[in-house]
Amino acid sequence: MPQRPLASEYPEYYKPYVNLVPEGDLLTLLKETLVKTIELFESLSEEDVLFRYADNKWSIKEVLGHMADTERIMSYRLLRVGRGDQTALAGFDENDYVQGSQVNILPIKNILEDFIATRKATLTLIQNLPDVAWANIGFANNTEVTARAIAYIIAGHALHHFKIITEKYLSILN
């Protein structure tokens, strides 16, 4: 399992995500976060998940769709870097992806299933990555990043959005 990355292993803008990841086993955390995410989204109605806490903010459905898209992209980066691929990987505009997804017309069950499938694929990738691969350095969005850092960014990104949903959306919605 990967050790916590050094700050030099990832761009500064990922620091808030990495800092959200508590000490302990990363795989266990990712599994626990999956269970909590399932429980949270299964407790919300179709009306609830269309809620936006402010103008120009994503709906709860869009946040979950963004979580799935970002994890899928970051897992792909983890695969490439973990395998030693030195090809520069492009960045992405999260707002374009949310707009292009049109998740607000999908049932929340479908979006949650997508997140579950994505997380399960992330888990098997992390479980099966050779120990020597965690220190591999790759290039994504014009910056250097290690495989180890990408795994922590994945975990921290989900924690970040789970926190936003519970603190900003649900505090107003309830």
C-alpha positions as CSV (number, residue, x, y, z in Angstrom):
1,M,0.0,0.0,0.0
2,P,1.2,3.5,-0.7
3,Q,2.8,5.7,2.0
4,R,1.6,9.3,2.3
5,P,3.3,11.3,-0.4
6,L,5.7,14.1,0.2
7,A,4.5,17.6,-0.8
8,S,7.1,17.6,-3.6
9,E,5.3,14.7,-5.2
10,Y,2.3,16.6,-6.4
11,P,1.2,20.1,-7.4
12,E,0.4,22.6,-4.7
13,Y,-3.2,22.8,-5.7
14,Y,-3.8,19.2,-4.6
15,K,-2.5,19.9,-1.1
16,P,-6.0,20.4,0.4
17,Y,-7.1,17.0,-0.9
18,V,-4.0,15.2,0.3
19,N,-4.3,16.9,3.7
20,L,-7.9,15.6,4.2
21,V,-6.7,12.0,4.0
22,P,-6.2,10.7,7.6
23,E,-3.3,8.5,8.7
24,G,-4.0,4.8,8.2
25,D,-4.6,2.3,5.5
26,L,-5.7,4.0,2.3
27,L,-7.6,1.0,1.0
28,T,-9.6,0.8,4.1
29,L,-10.4,4.5,3.9
30,L,-11.5,4.2,0.3
31,K,-13.8,1.3,1.2
32,E,-15.3,3.1,4.2
33,T,-15.8,6.3,2.1
34,L,-17.6,4.2,-0.5
35,V,-20.0,2.7,2.1
36,K,-20.7,6.2,3.5
37,T,-21.3,7.6,0.1
38,I,-23.8,4.8,-0.7
39,E,-25.6,5.4,2.6
40,L,-25.8,9.1,2.0
41,F,-27.1,9.0,-1.5
42,E,-29.6,6.2,-0.9
43,S,-31.1,8.4,1.9
44,L,-31.8,11.3,-0.5
45,S,-34.8,11.7,-2.7
46,E,-34.8,12.7,-6.4
47,E,-36.0,16.1,-5.3
48,D,-33.2,16.4,-2.7
49,V,-30.4,15.7,-5.2
50,L,-31.5,18.5,-7.6
51,F,-30.8,21.0,-4.8
52,R,-28.2,23.7,-5.3
53,Y,-27.1,25.6,-2.2
54,A,-26.5,28.8,-4.3
55,D,-26.9,30.1,-7.8
56,N,-24.3,28.8,-10.2
57,K,-23.4,25.9,-7.9
58,W,-23.8,22.3,-9.0
59,S,-26.7,20.2,-7.9
60,I,-26.0,17.3,-5.5
61,K,-26.4,15.0,-8.6
62,E,-23.8,17.0,-10.4
63,V,-21.4,16.8,-7.5
64,L,-21.7,13.0,-7.4
65,G,-21.3,12.9,-11.2
66,H,-18.2,15.0,-10.9
67,M,-16.8,12.7,-8.2
68,A,-17.2,9.7,-10.5
69,D,-15.7,11.5,-13.5
70,T,-12.8,12.8,-11.6
71,E,-12.0,9.5,-9.9
72,R,-12.2,7.8,-13.3
73,I,-9.7,10.3,-14.8
74,M,-7.4,10.2,-11.8
75,S,-7.5,6.3,-11.7
76,Y,-6.5,6.4,-15.4
77,R,-3.6,8.6,-14.5
78,L,-2.7,6.3,-11.7
79,L,-2.7,3.3,-14.1
80,R,-0.5,5.2,-16.6
81,V,1.9,6.5,-14.0
82,G,1.9,3.3,-12.1
83,R,2.9,1.4,-15.2
84,G,5.8,3.7,-15.9
85,D,4.2,5.6,-18.8
86,Q,6.0,8.9,-19.3
87,T,3.5,10.3,-21.8
88,A,2.1,13.7,-20.7
89,L,-1.5,13.4,-19.7
90,A,-3.9,16.3,-20.5
91,G,-5.8,18.2,-17.8
92,F,-9.6,18.6,-17.9
93,D,-12.1,21.3,-17.2
94,E,-14.5,19.9,-14.5
95,N,-17.2,22.4,-15.4
96,D,-17.2,21.2,-19.0
97,Y,-17.5,17.6,-17.8
98,V,-20.4,18.4,-15.5
99,Q,-22.2,20.3,-18.2
100,G,-21.5,17.5,-20.8
101,S,-22.7,14.8,-18.4
102,Q,-26.3,16.1,-18.1
103,V,-26.6,14.0,-14.9
104,N,-29.6,16.0,-13.7
105,I,-31.8,14.0,-16.1
106,L,-30.6,10.7,-14.8
107,P,-32.0,8.9,-11.7
108,I,-29.7,9.3,-8.7
109,K,-29.5,5.5,-8.6
110,N,-27.7,5.4,-12.0
111,I,-25.2,8.1,-11.0
112,L,-24.5,6.3,-7.7
113,E,-24.0,3.0,-9.6
114,D,-21.4,4.7,-11.8
115,F,-19.6,6.0,-8.7
116,I,-19.6,2.6,-7.1
117,A,-18.3,0.9,-10.3
118,T,-15.6,3.6,-10.6
119,R,-14.5,3.2,-6.9
120,K,-14.4,-0.6,-7.2
121,A,-12.1,-0.3,-10.2
122,T,-9.9,2.2,-8.2
123,L,-9.7,-0.3,-5.3
124,T,-8.6,-3.2,-7.5
125,L,-6.1,-1.0,-9.3
126,I,-4.6,0.1,-5.9
127,Q,-4.6,-3.4,-4.5
128,N,-2.8,-4.8,-7.5
129,L,-0.2,-2.1,-8.2
130,P,3.3,-3.4,-7.5
131,D,5.1,-1.8,-4.5
132,V,7.8,-0.4,-6.8
133,A,5.2,1.4,-8.9
134,W,4.2,3.8,-6.1
135,A,7.3,6.0,-6.5
136,N,6.8,6.3,-10.3
137,I,6.7,9.8,-11.6
138,G,4.4,10.9,-14.4
139,F,3.2,14.1,-16.0
140,A,-0.4,15.2,-15.8
141,N,-1.8,18.6,-16.5
142,N,1.7,19.9,-17.2
143,T,3.0,18.9,-13.7
144,E,4.9,16.0,-12.2
145,V,3.1,13.7,-9.9
146,T,3.8,10.3,-8.4
147,A,1.5,7.3,-8.4
148,R,1.4,7.5,-4.6
149,A,0.2,11.1,-4.7
150,I,-2.5,10.3,-7.3
151,A,-3.9,7.6,-4.9
152,Y,-4.1,10.1,-2.1
153,I,-5.6,12.8,-4.4
154,I,-8.3,10.4,-5.3
155,A,-9.1,9.7,-1.7
156,G,-8.9,13.4,-0.7
157,H,-11.0,14.6,-3.6
158,A,-13.9,12.3,-2.6
159,L,-13.6,13.3,1.1
160,H,-13.6,17.0,0.0
161,H,-16.9,16.7,-1.9
162,F,-18.5,14.5,0.7
163,K,-17.7,17.2,3.3
164,I,-19.2,19.9,1.0
165,I,-22.4,17.9,0.5
166,T,-22.9,17.3,4.2
167,E,-21.8,20.8,5.4
168,K,-23.2,23.1,2.6
169,Y,-26.0,21.2,0.9
170,L,-27.5,19.1,3.6
171,S,-27.2,21.7,6.3
172,I,-29.5,24.0,4.2
173,L,-31.7,21.2,2.8
174,N,-32.5,19.7,6.1
